[in-house]
């Protein structure tokens, strides 16, 4: 028997042995299944509901432009507690209304022919500058100051939206006396002439690529969309998380505030980390600076501190000096304590911003946003 035949017979024998061994195992398994009862527990499955968020559709009235121009004489209003007078020349109608010194409110009942933006023109005379407050249907709409020439002058608020039908336009003063002759409403034309094309070129030609990309994003959306933003009171983003839990969406811009006081350094740097994380997730970083005066009575507001910015002014050009050089000037008495303290705060804030710049993160920067 040659080698090939030996190998064939050997393989055949192995196949037979494997067959019988397999049968034996199956028989053993069958016998076990007859003697052992296994308790089968059904696995409970649950389906998580798909998270849904309520829709908040935006509704707005259809604007129907129409030419109009209607005057409403003040003496035709309900002028109880006011006085009709005729002593000042240049009025229209049968007189004008006075008696605003006690902050009373004069109501004009107007009828708007369509839903559109209107120009509201008041004809007023005053011998001193008076702050006038305007309300539309009980809600504040704007303010303006009169002149003090004592002549009837037309003062216009542009682009005030009125819905079709009756509305109440109210005017009051801050306590100053004035004479109101009439209110004229006319269709506004200036809003449609606004051009929303912007120049994407930054004033800093050496700005980083990320800053230029951010400027382009803002310019591309300007006049077309509203870019959402939310102020975060700390690095936990609790306000943003609440928005997401209700709407399933997050705002584009995360605003937060930085401090320069030594007590708040840790919190500021925590917020810097939160800003970096927000940017990595695709968001835009916005930062504000609540600058507090660098003295014992530190405050954002001038009336709450002894610090005076006038004392921080110097004729020495310190804009490009190092901190060591500026410290030397302070030690020599060439700059004031107020000047030195303010420069330290600016440099400290610049250091916090540099930590974001080094990561290539652009910032919408709003320093001293309550300075007015």
RAGIRA-V317922 format. One record per residue. N is the residue number from 1. RES is the residue in three letters. SS is DSSP state (2 for helix, 1 for strand, 0 for the rest). Layout:
n = [N | N]
res = [RES | RES]
ss = [SS | SS]
This chain:
n = [1 | 2 | 3 | 4 | 5 | 6 | 7 | 8 | 9 | 10 | 11 | 12 | 13 | 14 | 15 | 16 | 17 | 18 | 19 | 20 | 21 | 22 | 23 | 24 | 25 | 26 | 27 | 28 | 29 | 30 | 31 | 32 | 33 | 34 | 35 | 36 | 37 | 38 | 39 | 40 | 41 | 42 | 43 | 44 | 45 | 46 | 47 | 48 | 49 | 50 | 51 | 52 | 53 | 54 | 55 | 56 | 57 | 58 | 59 | 60 | 61 | 62 | 63 | 64 | 65 | 66 | 67 | 68 | 69 | 70 | 71 | 72 | 73 | 74 | 75 | 76 | 77 | 78 | 79 | 80 | 81 | 82 | 83 | 84 | 85 | 86 | 87 | 88 | 89 | 90 | 91 | 92 | 93 | 94 | 95 | 96 | 97 | 98 | 99 | 100 | 101 | 102 | 103 | 104 | 105 | 106 | 107 | 108 | 109 | 110 | 111 | 112 | 113 | 114 | 115 | 116 | 117 | 118 | 119 | 120 | 121 | 122 | 123 | 124 | 125 | 126 | 127 | 128 | 129 | 130 | 131 | 132 | 133 | 134 | 135 | 136 | 137 | 138 | 139 | 140 | 141 | 142 | 143 | 144 | 145 | 146 | 147 | 148 | 149 | 150 | 151 | 152 | 153 | 154 | 155 | 156 | 157 | 158 | 159 | 160 | 161 | 162 | 163 | 164 | 165 | 166 | 167 | 168 | 169 | 170 | 171 | 172 | 173 | 174 | 175 | 176 | 177 | 178 | 179 | 180 | 181 | 182 | 183 | 184 | 185 | 186 | 187 | 188 | 189 | 190 | 191 | 192 | 193 | 194 | 195 | 196 | 197 | 198 | 199 | 200 | 201 | 202 | 203 | 204 | 205 | 206 | 207 | 208 | 209 | 210 | 211 | 212 | 213 | 214 | 215 | 216 | 217 | 218 | 219 | 220 | 221 | 222 | 223 | 224 | 225 | 226 | 227 | 228 | 229 | 230 | 231 | 232 | 233 | 234 | 235 | 236 | 237 | 238 | 239 | 240 | 241 | 242 | 243 | 244 | 245 | 246 | 247 | 248 | 249 | 250 | 251 | 252 | 253 | 254 | 255 | 256 | 257 | 258 | 259 | 260 | 261 | 262 | 263 | 264 | 265 | 266 | 267 | 268 | 269 | 270 | 271 | 272 | 273 | 274 | 275 | 276 | 277 | 278 | 279 | 280 | 281 | 282 | 283 | 284 | 285 | 286 | 287 | 288 | 289 | 290 | 291 | 292 | 293 | 294 | 295 | 296 | 297 | 298 | 299 | 300 | 301 | 302 | 303 | 304 | 305 | 306 | 307 | 308 | 309 | 310 | 311 | 312 | 313 | 314 | 315 | 316 | 317 | 318 | 319 | 320 | 321 | 322 | 323 | 324 | 325 | 326 | 327 | 328 | 329 | 330 | 331 | 332 | 333 | 334 | 335 | 336 | 337 | 338 | 339 | 340 | 341 | 342 | 343 | 344 | 345 | 346 | 347 | 348 | 349 | 350 | 351 | 352 | 353 | 354 | 355 | 356 | 357 | 358 | 359 | 360 | 361 | 362 | 363 | 364 | 365 | 366 | 367 | 368 | 369 | 370 | 371 | 372]
res = [UNK | UNK | UNK | UNK | UNK | UNK | UNK | UNK | UNK | UNK | UNK | UNK | UNK | UNK | UNK | UNK | UNK | UNK | UNK | UNK | UNK | UNK | UNK | UNK | UNK | UNK | UNK | UNK | UNK | UNK | UNK | UNK | UNK | UNK | UNK | UNK | UNK | UNK | UNK | UNK | UNK | UNK | UNK | UNK | UNK | UNK | UNK | UNK | UNK | UNK | UNK | UNK | UNK | UNK | UNK | UNK | UNK | UNK | UNK | UNK | UNK | UNK | UNK | UNK | UNK | UNK | UNK | UNK | UNK | UNK | UNK | UNK | UNK | UNK | UNK | UNK | UNK | UNK | UNK | UNK | UNK | UNK | UNK | UNK | UNK | UNK | UNK | UNK | UNK | UNK | UNK | UNK | UNK | UNK | UNK | UNK | UNK | UNK | UNK | UNK | UNK | UNK | UNK | UNK | UNK | UNK | UNK | UNK | UNK | UNK | UNK | UNK | UNK | UNK | UNK | UNK | UNK | UNK | UNK | UNK | UNK | UNK | UNK | UNK | UNK | UNK | UNK | UNK | UNK | UNK | UNK | UNK | UNK | UNK | UNK | UNK | UNK | UNK | UNK | UNK | UNK | UNK | UNK | UNK | UNK | UNK | UNK | UNK | UNK | UNK | UNK | UNK | UNK | UNK | UNK | UNK | UNK | UNK | UNK | UNK | UNK | UNK | UNK | UNK | UNK | UNK | UNK | UNK | UNK | UNK | UNK | UNK | UNK | UNK | UNK | UNK | UNK | UNK | UNK | UNK | UNK | UNK | UNK | UNK | UNK | UNK | UNK | UNK | UNK | UNK | UNK | UNK | UNK | UNK | UNK | UNK | UNK | UNK | UNK | UNK | UNK | UNK | UNK | UNK | UNK | UNK | UNK | UNK | UNK | UNK | UNK | UNK | UNK | UNK | UNK | UNK | UNK | UNK | UNK | UNK | UNK | UNK | UNK | UNK | UNK | UNK | UNK | UNK | UNK | UNK | UNK | UNK | UNK | UNK | UNK | UNK | UNK | UNK | UNK | UNK | UNK | UNK | UNK | UNK | UNK | UNK | UNK | UNK | UNK | UNK | UNK | UNK | UNK | UNK | UNK | UNK | UNK | UNK | UNK | UNK | UNK | UNK | UNK | UNK | UNK | UNK | UNK | UNK | UNK | UNK | UNK | UNK | UNK | UNK | UNK | UNK | UNK | UNK | UNK | UNK | UNK | UNK | UNK | UNK | UNK | UNK | UNK | UNK | UNK | UNK | UNK | UNK | UNK | UNK | UNK | UNK | UNK | UNK | UNK | UNK | UNK | UNK | UNK | UNK | UNK | UNK | UNK | UNK | UNK | UNK | UNK | UNK | UNK | UNK | UNK | UNK | UNK | UNK | UNK | UNK | UNK | UNK | UNK | UNK | UNK | UNK | UNK | UNK | UNK | UNK | UNK | UNK | UNK | UNK | UNK | UNK | UNK | UNK | UNK | UNK | UNK | UNK | UNK | UNK | UNK | UNK | UNK | UNK | UNK | UNK | UNK | UNK | UNK | UNK | UNK | UNK | UNK | UNK | UNK | UNK | UNK | UNK | UNK | UNK | UNK | UNK | UNK | UNK | UNK | UNK | UNK | UNK]
ss = [0 | 0 | 2 | 2 | 2 | 2 | 2 | 2 | 2 | 2 | 2 | 2 | 2 | 2 | 2 | 2 | 2 | 2 | 2 | 2 | 2 | 2 | 2 | 2 | 2 | 2 | 2 | 2 | 2 | 2 | 2 | 2 | 2 | 2 | 2 | 0 | 0 | 0 | 0 | 0 | 0 | 0 | 0 | 0 | 0 | 0 | 0 | 0 | 0 | 0 | 0 | 0 | 0 | 0 | 0 | 0 | 0 | 0 | 0 | 0 | 0 | 0 | 0 | 0 | 0 | 0 | 0 | 0 | 1 | 1 | 1 | 1 | 1 | 2 | 2 | 2 | 0 | 0 | 0 | 0 | 0 | 0 | 1 | 1 | 1 | 0 | 0 | 0 | 0 | 0 | 0 | 0 | 0 | 0 | 0 | 1 | 1 | 1 | 0 | 0 | 0 | 0 | 0 | 0 | 1 | 1 | 1 | 1 | 1 | 1 | 1 | 1 | 0 | 0 | 0 | 1 | 1 | 1 | 1 | 1 | 1 | 1 | 1 | 1 | 1 | 0 | 0 | 0 | 0 | 0 | 1 | 1 | 1 | 1 | 1 | 1 | 0 | 0 | 1 | 1 | 1 | 1 | 1 | 1 | 1 | 0 | 0 | 0 | 0 | 0 | 0 | 0 | 1 | 1 | 1 | 1 | 1 | 1 | 1 | 1 | 1 | 1 | 0 | 0 | 1 | 1 | 1 | 1 | 1 | 1 | 1 | 1 | 1 | 0 | 0 | 0 | 0 | 0 | 1 | 1 | 1 | 1 | 1 | 1 | 1 | 1 | 1 | 0 | 0 | 0 | 2 | 2 | 2 | 0 | 0 | 0 | 0 | 0 | 0 | 0 | 0 | 0 | 0 | 0 | 0 | 0 | 0 | 0 | 2 | 2 | 2 | 2 | 2 | 2 | 2 | 2 | 2 | 2 | 2 | 2 | 2 | 0 | 0 | 0 | 0 | 0 | 0 | 0 | 1 | 1 | 1 | 0 | 0 | 0 | 0 | 0 | 0 | 2 | 2 | 2 | 2 | 2 | 2 | 2 | 2 | 2 | 2 | 0 | 0 | 0 | 0 | 0 | 1 | 1 | 1 | 1 | 1 | 1 | 0 | 0 | 0 | 2 | 2 | 2 | 2 | 2 | 2 | 2 | 2 | 2 | 2 | 2 | 2 | 2 | 2 | 2 | 2 | 2 | 2 | 2 | 0 | 0 | 0 | 1 | 1 | 1 | 1 | 1 | 1 | 0 | 0 | 0 | 0 | 0 | 0 | 0 | 0 | 0 | 0 | 0 | 0 | 2 | 2 | 2 | 0 | 0 | 0 | 0 | 2 | 2 | 2 | 2 | 0 | 0 | 0 | 0 | 0 | 0 | 0 | 0 | 0 | 0 | 2 | 2 | 2 | 2 | 2 | 2 | 2 | 2 | 2 | 0 | 0 | 0 | 0 | 0 | 2 | 2 | 2 | 2 | 2 | 2 | 2 | 2 | 2 | 2 | 2 | 2 | 2 | 2 | 2 | 2 | 2 | 2 | 2 | 2 | 2 | 0 | 0 | 0 | 0 | 0 | 1 | 1 | 1 | 1 | 1 | 0 | 0 | 0 | 0 | 0]
